[in-house]
Amino acid sequence: MPIISRFFGIIIRMFFDDHNPPHVHVEYSGQHAIFDFKGNILKGDLNSKTATKLVREWIDSNQTALEDDWLLAVDGKEIKKIDPLD
């Protein structure tokens, strides 16, 4: 599963040919969660309000890039990296 972004100890991945709804897999400090592109947690928990807030901020500021990557993943094409939060 390719890493599409990494910041502040948060790792964000996207599977190739994954199921709907569009989402990302997030890891932070050994915890895992799946977020949709609206910032909702579909599964899991990061056990950190700060990390969850940062992921939601990142998702919010990268909507178009996430949607583009999802389409690439569905087609089995190479996913592009997305800039991290500063």
DAKAFEN-V357466 format. One record per helix or strand. SS is the DSSP state (H for helix, E for strand). FROM is the first residue (numbers start at 1). TO is the last residue. If there is no record, write none. Layout:
ss=[SS/SS]
from=[FROM/FROM]
to=[TO/TO]
This chain:
ss=[E/E/E/E/E/H/H]
from=[2/10/23/31/41/49/63]
to=[7/14/28/36/44/61/74]
